[in-house]
Amino acid sequence: MRRFLVTASVLLALAGSLAARPGGPPPLPERLADTGGGTQLITAEAPRTDSTTGTVTWWDRGRSGWVAGGSAPARFGANGLAEGLTRVQGTNTTPTGLYDLPYAFGIEAAPPGTRFPYRRVGESSWWCQDNASRHYNRWVDPRPDDCRADEAEHLVTYATQYARALVIGFNYHRPVRGRGAGIFLHVDGKGPTAGCVSVPAAAMGRILAWADPARRPHIAVGTASGPTAITRY
């Protein structure tokens, strides 16, 4: 499976409306160097790299180009955004870049119409963030001995945030130790995230009902200005 990382500290280029206007800029996906090759895309856009809030928009590509299907306010890491290629684990930053969405999960049942593979969270479900574990950046159920509890998230304890979520493929397919683990698109908590992207619960439900794996959706995370160059990694 392909995955992408941005080569500079921001991904999204050119500020402006999220939808095309007569005489205005084209839709945001058309201003990106790459959208993953599918016909669905989620953009998570912050004003600046030090921002903790922004906008998530989900897009469909048809014969006439990209059209926004909906949008919602978004929250990012407590310390803003950081370039995915050089991000450091534990910095409370959201990695910029273009990533696939391996699967969905949640404490609650999947919304009606969900087509993504959906894993239900139980009492023994954990996400391993232990750099010394062979299960680094993976769902484990139950937690193995080589994944320390204090270096893992007990998913069921995040009843609000992980009610429903999508795994973001950051550092997932060929994990680099120390870069970060457990980056998701999930439901809002009380404030900024520890590095994930979050949206209101209703928006998360709408995204899961909209997303179609057959259309190869990706998520692009970045800021409203900066270079557009994306390289395959």
JOBEL-V661227 format. One record per pair of residues at least 24 apart in sequence whose C-alpha atoms are under 10 Angstrom apart, sorted by sequence separation. I is the first residue (numbers start at 1). J is the second residue. If there is no record, write none. Layout:
I&J / I&J
This chain:
51&75 / 52&76 / 53&77 / 127&151 / 128&152 / 129&153 / 161&185 / 162&186 / 163&187 / 197&221 / 18&43 / 41&66 / 51&76 / 52&77 / 53&78 / 127&152 / 128&153 / 161&186 / 162&187 / 163&188 / 39&65 / 40&66 / 42&68 / 50&76 / 51&77 / 52&78 / 126&152 / 127&153 / 128&154 / 160&186 / 161&187 / 162&188 / 39&66 / 40&67 / 41&68 / 42&69 / 44&71 / 49&76 / 50&77 / 51&78 / 52&79 / 53&80 / 126&153 / 127&154 / 160&187 / 161&188 / 162&189 / 40&68 / 42&70 / 43&71 / 44&72 / 45&73 / 46&74 / 50&78 / 51&79 / 52&80 / 125&153 / 126&154 / 127&155 / 159&187 / 160&188 / 161&189 / 168&196 / 28&57 / 40&69 / 42&71 / 44&73 / 45&74 / 46&75 / 50&79 / 51&80 / 52&81 / 125&154 / 126&155 / 152&181 / 153&182 / 160&189 / 161&190 / 167&196 / 168&197 / 4&34 / 15&45 / 29&59 / 44&74 / 45&75 / 46&76 / 49&79 / 50&80 / 51&81 / 124&154 / 125&155 / 126&156 / 152&182 / 159&189 / 160&190 / 4&35 / 12&43 / 28&59 / 29&60 / 30&61 / 44&75 / 45&76 / 49&80 / 50&81 / 123&154 / 124&155 / 125&156 / 126&157 / 158&189 / 166&197 / 4&36 / 12&44 / 13&45 / 15&47 / 27&59 / 29&61 / 44&76 / 48&80 / 49&81 / 50&82 / 122&154 / 123&155 / 124&156 / 125&157 / 161&193 / 165&197 / 3&36 / 12&45 / 48&81 / 49&82 / 121&154 / 122&155 / 123&156 / 137&170 / 165&198 / 2&36 / 11&45 / 12&46 / 46&80 / 49&83 / 121&155 / 122&156 / 123&157 / 137&171 / 138&172 / 165&199 / 185&219 / 2&37 / 10&45 / 12&47 / 30&65 / 46&81 / 121&156 / 122&157 / 136&171 / 137&172 / 138&173 / 10&46 / 29&65 / 30&66 / 120&156 / 121&157 / 136&172 / 137&173 / 165&201 / 18&55 / 29&66 / 137&174 / 138&175 / 161&198 / 164&201 / 10&48 / 27&65 / 28&66 / 29&67 / 121&159 / 137&175 / 161&199 / 163&201 / 166&204 / 10&49 / 18&57 / 26&65 / 27&66 / 28&67 / 29&68 / 90&129 / 136&175 / 137&176 / 161&200 / 162&201 / 165&204 / 9&49 / 19&59 / 26&66 / 27&67 / 28&68 / 89&129 / 135&175 / 136&176 / 137&177 / 161&201 / 164&204 / 165&205 / 18&59 / 27&68 / 52&93 / 121&162 / 136&177 / 160&201 / 163&204 / 164&205 / 166&207 / 52&94 / 89&131 / 121&163 / 136&178 / 163&205 / 165&207 / 166&208 / 50&93 / 120&163 / 121&164 / 137&180 / 138&181 / 139&182 / 165&208 / 49&93 / 120&164 / 131&175 / 133&177 / 136&180 / 137&181 / 138&182 / 164&208 / 49&94 / 119&164 / 131&176 / 132&177 / 136&181 / 137&182 / 20&66 / 118&164 / 119&165 / 131&177 / 132&178 / 136&182 / 137&183 / 19&66 / 20&67 / 49&96 / 118&165 / 130&177 / 131&178 / 19&67 / 20&68 / 107&155 / 118&166 / 129&177 / 130&178 / 131&179 / 18&67 / 19&68 / 106&155 / 107&156 / 117&166 / 129&178 / 131&180 / 169&218 / 18&68 / 105&155 / 106&156 / 107&157 / 116&166 / 130&180 / 131&181 / 168&218 / 169&219 / 45&96 / 107&158 / 108&159 / 129&180 / 130&181 / 168&219 / 44&96 / 106&158 / 107&159 / 108&160 / 129&181 / 18&71 / 44&97 / 106&159 / 107&160 / 110&163 / 111&164 / 128&181 / 129&182 / 106&160 / 107&161 / 108&162 / 109&163 / 110&164 / 127&181 / 128&182 / 43&98 / 106&161 / 107&162 / 108&163 / 109&164 / 110&165 / 127&182 / 42&98 / 106&162 / 107&163 / 108&164 / 41&98 / 42&99 / 105&162 / 106&163 / 107&164 / 108&165 / 105&163 / 106&164 / 107&165 / 41&100 / 105&164 / 106&165 / 104&164 / 105&165 / 106&166 / 104&165 / 105&166 / 36&98 / 103&165 / 104&166 / 105&167 / 35&98 / 36&99 / 103&166 / 104&167 / 34&98 / 35&99 / 36&100 / 102&166 / 103&167 / 104&168 / 101&166 / 102&167 / 103&168 / 32&98 / 101&167 / 102&168 / 103&169 / 100&167 / 101&168 / 102&169 / 99&167 / 100&168 / 101&169 / 99&168 / 100&169 / 101&170 / 98&168 / 99&169 / 100&170 / 102&172 / 10&81 / 98&169 / 99&170 / 102&173 / 9&81 / 10&82 / 11&83 / 98&170 / 99&171 / 100&172 / 9&82 / 10&83 / 11&84 / 97&170 / 99&172 / 100&173 / 8&82 / 9&83 / 10&84 / 96&170 / 8&83 / 9&84 / 95&170 / 7&83 / 8&84 / 9&85 / 94&170 / 95&171 / 6&83 / 7&84 / 8&85 / 9&86 / 5&83 / 6&84 / 7&85 / 8&86 / 9&87 / 5&84 / 6&85 / 7&86 / 105&184 / 4&84 / 5&85 / 6&86 / 104&184 / 106&186 / 4&85 / 5&86 / 104&185 / 105&186 / 104&186 / 101&184 / 12&96 / 95&179 / 101&185 / 10&95 / 11&96 / 12&97 / 85&170 / 95&180 / 9&95 / 10&96 / 11&97 / 12&98 / 84&170 / 85&171 / 94&180 / 9&96 / 10&97 / 11&98 / 84&171 / 93&180 / 8&96 / 9&97 / 89&177 / 90&178 / 91&179 / 92&180 / 95&183 / 6&95 / 7&96 / 8&97 / 88&177 / 89&178 / 90&179 / 91&180 / 94&183 / 5&95 / 6&96 / 7&97 / 88&178 / 89&179 / 90&180 / 94&184 / 118&208 / 5&96 / 6&97 / 85&176 / 87&178 / 88&179 / 89&180 / 90&181 / 114&205 / 5&97 / 6&98 / 86&178 / 87&179 / 88&180 / 89&181 / 113&205 / 114&206 / 116&208 / 4&97 / 5&98 / 6&99 / 86&179 / 87&180 / 111&204 / 112&205 / 113&206 / 114&207 / 115&208 / 116&209 / 3&97 / 4&98 / 5&99 / 85&179 / 111&205 / 112&206 / 114&208 / 115&209 / 116&210 / 3&98 / 4&99 / 84&179 / 110&205 / 111&206 / 113&208 / 114&209 / 115&210 / 116&211 / 3&99 / 4&100 / 84&180 / 111&207 / 112&208 / 113&209 / 114&210 / 115&211 / 116&212 / 117&213 / 2&99 / 3&100 / 111&208 / 112&209 / 113&210 / 114&211 / 115&212 / 116&213 / 2&100 / 3&101 / 110&208 / 111&209 / 113&211 / 114&212 / 115&213 / 116&214 / 1&100 / 93&192 / 94&193 / 110&209 / 113&212 / 114&213 / 115&214 / 92&192 / 93&193 / 94&194 / 95&195 / 1&102 / 92&193 / 93&194 / 94&195 / 95&196 / 92&194 / 93&195 / 94&196 / 95&197 / 91&194 / 92&195 / 93&196 / 94&197 / 105&208 / 90&194 / 91&195 / 92&196 / 93&197 / 104&208 / 89&194 / 90&195 / 89&195 / 76&185 / 75&185 / 101&211 / 103&213 / 74&185 / 75&186 / 102&213 / 74&186 / 75&187 / 76&188 / 80&192 / 101&213 / 74&187 / 75&188 / 78&191 / 79&192 / 80&193 / 82&195 / 74&188 / 75&189 / 77&191 / 78&192 / 79&193 / 80&194 / 81&195 / 73&188 / 76&191 / 77&192 / 78&193 / 79&194 / 80&195 / 81&196 / 101&216 / 102&217 / 75&191 / 76&192 / 77&193 / 78&194 / 79&195 / 100&216 / 101&217 / 102&218 / 75&192 / 76&193 / 77&194 / 78&195 / 100&217 / 101&218 / 74&192 / 75&193 / 76&194 / 77&195 / 78&196 / 99&217 / 100&218 / 101&219 / 76&195 / 77&196 / 99&218 / 100&219 / 75&195 / 76&196 / 77&197 / 98&218 / 99&219 / 100&220 / 75&196 / 76&197 / 77&198 / 98&219 / 99&220 / 75&197 / 76&198 / 97&219 / 98&220 / 99&221 / 74&197 / 75&198 / 76&199 / 96&219 / 97&220 / 98&221 / 74&198 / 75&199 / 96&220 / 97&221 / 98&222 / 73&198 / 74&199 / 75&200 / 95&220 / 96&221 / 97&222 / 72&198 / 73&199 / 74&200 / 95&221 / 96&222 / 72&199 / 73&200 / 94&221 / 95&222 / 96&223 / 71&199 / 72&200 / 94&222 / 56&185 / 74&203 / 72&202 / 73&203 / 72&203 / 71&203 / 72&204 / 98&230 / 70&203 / 97&230 / 98&231 / 97&231 / 98&232 / 71&206 / 70&206 / 71&207 / 69&206 / 70&207 / 84&221 / 53&191 / 69&207 / 83&221 / 84&222 / 52&191 / 53&192 / 83&222 / 52&192 / 53&193 / 70&210 / 81&221 / 82&222 / 44&185 / 51&192 / 52&193 / 56&197 / 69&210 / 81&222 / 55&197 / 56&198 / 81&223 / 52&195 / 54&197 / 55&198 / 56&199 / 53&197 / 55&199 / 52&197 / 53&198 / 54&199 / 76&221 / 53&199 / 57&203 / 56&203 / 58&206 / 85&233 / 58&207 / 57&207 / 60&210 / 59&210 / 60&211 / 58&210 / 59&211 / 44&197 / 58&211 / 44&198 / 61&215 / 60&215 / 60&217 / 59&217 / 58&217 / 58&218 / 58&219 / 57&219 / 56&219 / 56&220 / 4&169 / 5&170 / 42&207 / 56&221 / 3&169 / 4&170 / 5&171 / 2&169 / 3&170 / 4&171 / 3&171 / 54&222 / 3&172 / 42&211 / 54&223 / 3&173 / 40&210 / 41&211 / 54&224 / 2&173 / 3&174 / 40&211 / 1&173 / 40&212 / 51&223 / 39&212 / 40&213 / 49&222 / 50&223 / 40&214 / 41&215 / 48&222 / 49&223 / 38&213 / 39&214 / 40&215 / 41&216 / 42&217 / 43&218 / 44&219 / 45&220 / 46&221 / 47&222 / 48&223 / 49&224 / 38&214 / 39&215 / 40&216 / 41&217 / 42&218 / 43&219 / 44&220 / 45&221 / 46&222 / 47&223 / 48&224 / 49&225 / 38&215 / 39&216 / 40&217 / 41&218 / 42&219 / 43&220 / 44&221 / 45&222 / 46&223 / 47&224 / 48&225 / 37&215 / 38&216 / 39&217 / 40&218 / 41&219 / 42&220 / 43&221 / 44&222 / 45&223 / 46&224 / 47&225 / 48&226 / 37&216 / 38&217 / 39&218 / 40&219 / 41&220 / 42&221 / 43&222 / 44&223 / 45&224 / 46&225 / 36&216 / 37&217 / 38&218 / 43&223 / 44&224 / 45&225 / 35&216 / 36&217 / 37&218 / 35&217 / 36&218 / 35&218 / 36&219 / 35&219 / 36&220 / 35&220 / 34&220 / 32&220 / 29&220 / 33&227 / 34&228 / 32&227 / 33&228 / 34&229 / 35&230 / 28&224 / 32&228 / 33&229 / 34&230 / 31&228 / 32&229 / 33&230 / 34&231 / 32&230 / 33&231 / 34&232 / 12&220 / 15&223 / 16&224 / 11&220 / 12&221 / 13&222 / 14&223 / 15&224 / 16&225 / 11&221 / 12&222 / 13&223 / 14&224 / 15&225 / 10&221 / 11&222 / 12&223 / 13&224 / 14&225 / 15&226 / 10&222 / 11&223 / 12&224 / 13&225 / 14&226 / 9&222 / 10&223 / 11&224 / 12&225 / 13&226 / 14&227 / 4&218 / 6&220 / 9&223 / 10&224 / 11&225 / 12&226 / 13&227 / 14&228 / 3&218 / 5&220 / 6&221 / 10&225 / 11&226 / 12&227 / 13&228 / 4&220 / 5&221 / 6&222 / 10&226 / 11&227 / 12&228 / 13&229 / 9&226 / 10&227 / 11&228 / 12&229 / 8&226 / 9&227 / 10&228 / 11&229 / 8&227 / 10&229 / 11&230 / 7&227 / 8&228 / 10&230 / 6&227 / 7&228 / 8&229 / 6&228 / 7&229 / 8&230 / 6&229 / 7&230 / 5&229 / 6&230 / 7&231 / 5&230 / 6&231 / 7&232 / 4&230 / 5&231 / 6&232 / 7&233 / 4&231 / 5&232 / 6&233 / 3&231 / 4&232 / 5&233 / 3&232 / 4&233 / 2&232 / 3&233 / 2&233
